Amino acid sequence: MAEVFGVPLEDAVRKMGSLAQVARVDSFVEMEGEPRGARRLRMVNGGGLEIDIHPDRGLGLGQVSLDGVPVAWVEPSGIGAPAFYNSSGKEWLRTMGGGLLVTCGLDTYGPPSQDEGQDFGLHGRIGATPARMITTSTDDGVVVVEGEMRQSALYAENLTLRRRISSAVGSDTVVVEDVVTNEGFVDSPHMILYHINPGWPLLDEGAVVNVPSSHIEARSEASAPGLESWREVPAPVADFEAQVLLHTFDGDGVVEATLDNPRLGLGLTIRFDLAQLPVLSQWRMFAAGSYVLGLEPTNCLGGRGRAQTRADGNLPILRPGESASYRIEFQLRRLGRR
């Protein structure tokens, strides 16, 4: 049964004029800097959990906090409006924005590449695609935001992403559920990566990473030093070189990746189904000012870009009318509490 501040929800509503006193979705329009003109929603769930949602950035999750403690890394320029997005090369890095979840895809992710005569920039377009048909509700003890993004072009892909973001009233958890559909009439490559970005103060010296993988490999020679220390979070240094490790798993079912900070008394658990997302990419970036950890479930071994993914025989294909579904659960745990 849902509880709000220790009181069963069915009893709590008798003591409120409106459920919006404790659980609601607030709506904003940004006024300054690169975010100017972009929409932002704030989901408040009555359990100390607050989630910023960015409809103009693929319904990504921005800053998320529990009991006022923020857990996501955010770029210096903030989470900008999509007008600033540049799809060429590595320009994605200038407008990534950060936040707890940036979605990469829908037809490529990883480094820039040229595949079958078409140029693909870093991490794809969907993270800068505005949503339409946005609905919000607080029905049946659950706070919900839903919307749809379309990635399409003449003579090219026609893919939709329908997203539902939900959090039970009084809970410590938010769930992202996606359905990607090929609405075109020819086969379409489909690559998706969930770029999850914990930051300080959750990410700090002494925090511990746990991923129940059966095999870990470094994506490059520069990443190899991370194989020995992948569970550890060091202090920031000015010249840290990014490391990317690929985790694969035996068996099937739902797995949990965690980042725990005992000193802070807070932990993040990420749950995903291996039938949908069989690989997790770990991005270790501990430079001063770019102090961030990426825990990134993905639907394929695509970390070297679309062209190489095709060459390796790992490129997923959606047939006309076919859909792929994904579900990721984010739980912010108060360590030491039942």
KARARA-V88315 format. One record per residue. N is the residue number from 1. RES is the residue in one small letter. PHI is phi in degrees with one decimal (* if undefined). Layout:
N/RES/PHI
N/RES/PHI
//
This chain:
1/m/*
2/a/-65.7
3/e/-125.3
4/v/-125.4
5/f/51.0
6/g/81.8
7/v/-115.1
8/p/-52.8
9/l/-56.5
10/e/-64.1
11/d/-85.0
12/a/-63.5
13/v/-65.9
14/r/-73.3
15/k/-107.8
16/m/-124.2
17/g/-77.0
18/s/-152.5
19/l/-59.1
20/a/-62.4
21/q/-58.5
22/v/-127.3
23/a/-142.3
24/r/-171.9
25/v/-123.6
26/d/-93.0
27/s/-122.3
28/f/-134.6
29/v/-125.9
30/e/-68.3
31/m/-116.7
32/e/-128.2
33/g/62.2
34/e/-63.9
35/p/-73.0
36/r/-51.0
37/g/88.9
38/a/-81.9
39/r/-82.4
40/r/-143.7
41/l/-110.6
42/r/-123.6
43/m/-91.8
44/v/-116.6
45/n/-111.4
46/g/76.6
47/g/-122.9
48/g/88.9
49/l/-99.4
50/e/-128.3
51/i/-129.5
52/d/-82.2
53/i/-123.4
54/h/-115.5
55/p/-59.2
56/d/-86.6
57/r/-124.6
58/g/66.6
59/l/53.7
60/g/-75.3
61/l/-92.7
62/g/-89.2
63/q/-70.6
64/v/-126.2
65/s/-137.5
66/l/-125.8
67/d/54.3
68/g/85.3
69/v/-93.6
70/p/-76.4
71/v/-124.3
72/a/-109.9
73/w/-86.4
74/v/-130.7
75/e/-63.2
76/p/-55.0
77/s/-86.0
78/g/82.1
79/i/-93.0
80/g/-79.4
81/a/-70.3
82/p/-65.3
83/a/-61.2
84/f/-86.3
85/y/-69.1
86/n/-126.5
87/s/-82.1
88/s/-82.1
89/g/50.8
90/k/-104.5
91/e/-63.3
92/w/-50.4
93/l/-63.2
94/r/-76.3
95/t/-127.9
96/m/-53.3
97/g/85.2
98/g/84.6
99/g/95.2
100/l/-69.0
101/l/-139.8
102/v/-114.7
103/t/-89.9
104/c/-115.9
105/g/141.0
106/l/-95.7
107/d/-117.0
108/t/-162.0
109/y/-154.2
110/g/89.1
111/p/-65.4
112/p/-58.8
113/s/-156.8
114/q/-117.0
115/d/-123.9
116/e/50.5
117/g/81.3
118/q/-112.3
119/d/-86.1
120/f/-125.6
121/g/-81.5
122/l/-57.3
123/h/66.1
124/g/78.1
125/r/-101.0
126/i/-64.2
127/g/-68.6
128/a/-118.0
129/t/-98.7
130/p/-69.7
131/a/-89.0
132/r/-129.0
133/m/53.1
134/i/-80.4
135/t/-126.6
136/t/-132.9
137/s/-159.8
138/t/-131.6
139/d/-86.6
140/d/55.4
141/g/74.0
142/v/-132.0
143/v/-92.5
144/v/-135.0
145/v/-127.5
146/e/-132.6
147/g/-168.8
148/e/-135.5
149/m/-118.1
150/r/-123.4
151/q/-114.7
152/s/-151.8
153/a/-158.2
154/l/-61.0
155/y/65.2
156/a/-141.7
157/e/-69.1
158/n/-139.1
159/l/-117.2
160/t/-116.3
161/l/-122.8
162/r/-101.8
163/r/-120.7
164/r/-124.4
165/i/-113.1
166/s/-141.3
167/s/-147.7
168/a/-66.1
169/v/-57.3
170/g/83.4
171/s/-89.4
172/d/-110.6
173/t/-132.8
174/v/-127.4
175/v/-118.9
176/v/-112.4
177/e/-121.8
178/d/-123.5
179/v/-129.9
180/v/-104.3
181/t/-127.5
182/n/-86.2
183/e/-94.6
184/g/-87.7
185/f/-120.2
186/v/-133.9
187/d/-59.1
188/s/-134.8
189/p/-58.1
190/h/-142.3
191/m/-121.9
192/i/-141.6
193/l/-138.1
194/y/-98.5
195/h/-84.4
196/i/-98.7
197/n/-127.0
198/p/-63.2
199/g/-137.5
200/w/-67.0
201/p/-89.5
202/l/-62.6
203/l/-84.7
204/d/-162.4
205/e/-53.7
206/g/92.3
207/a/-69.3
208/v/-126.8
209/v/-98.6
210/n/-136.2
211/v/-133.0
212/p/-81.1
213/s/-82.9
214/s/-96.8
215/h/-149.1
216/i/-130.8
217/e/-134.8
218/a/-83.6
219/r/-73.6
220/s/-151.3
221/e/-62.4
222/a/-66.1
223/s/-86.4
224/a/-55.7
225/p/-58.5
226/g/-71.6
227/l/-64.7
228/e/-80.5
229/s/-127.2
230/w/-64.2
231/r/-79.9
232/e/-96.2
233/v/-120.2
234/p/-86.6
235/a/-70.3
236/p/-68.0
237/v/-132.3
238/a/-67.9
239/d/-115.1
240/f/-64.0
241/e/-98.9
242/a/-56.7
243/q/-124.7
244/v/-126.6
245/l/-117.2
246/l/-108.0
247/h/-103.0
248/t/-121.1
249/f/-133.8
250/d/-92.6
251/g/77.8
252/d/-143.9
253/g/97.2
254/v/-87.6
255/v/-115.6
256/e/-123.4
257/a/-107.6
258/t/-131.6
259/l/-130.5
260/d/-115.0
261/n/-120.1
262/p/-60.9
263/r/-63.7
264/l/-79.0
265/g/74.2
266/l/-141.9
267/g/-138.8
268/l/-115.6
269/t/-113.2
270/i/-116.3
271/r/-112.4
272/f/-151.0
273/d/-96.5
274/l/-65.9
275/a/-66.5
276/q/-99.7
277/l/-132.9
278/p/-81.6
279/v/-129.7
280/l/-124.7
281/s/-94.7
282/q/-110.1
283/w/-100.3
284/r/-106.5
285/m/-134.1
286/f/-114.2
287/a/-84.6
288/a/-58.3
289/g/87.2
290/s/-125.7
291/y/-91.8
292/v/-152.1
293/l/-117.3
294/g/-104.0
295/l/-116.6
296/e/-130.5
297/p/-65.0
298/t/-147.7
299/n/-89.1
300/c/-162.6
301/l/-81.6
302/g/-118.2
303/g/-68.9
304/r/-108.5
305/g/99.5
306/r/-66.5
307/a/-60.4
308/q/-69.4
309/t/-62.3
310/r/-64.8
311/a/-61.4
312/d/-80.7
313/g/78.9
314/n/-108.9
315/l/-81.2
316/p/-68.9
317/i/-126.1
318/l/-102.3
319/r/-75.1
320/p/-54.1
321/g/79.7
322/e/-82.2
323/s/-124.7
324/a/-128.0
325/s/-113.3
326/y/-140.2
327/r/-142.0
328/i/-128.2
329/e/-112.6
330/f/-111.9
331/q/-119.2
332/l/-99.5
333/r/-102.0
334/r/-82.3
335/l/-66.0
336/g/88.0
337/r/-110.6
338/r/-82.3
//
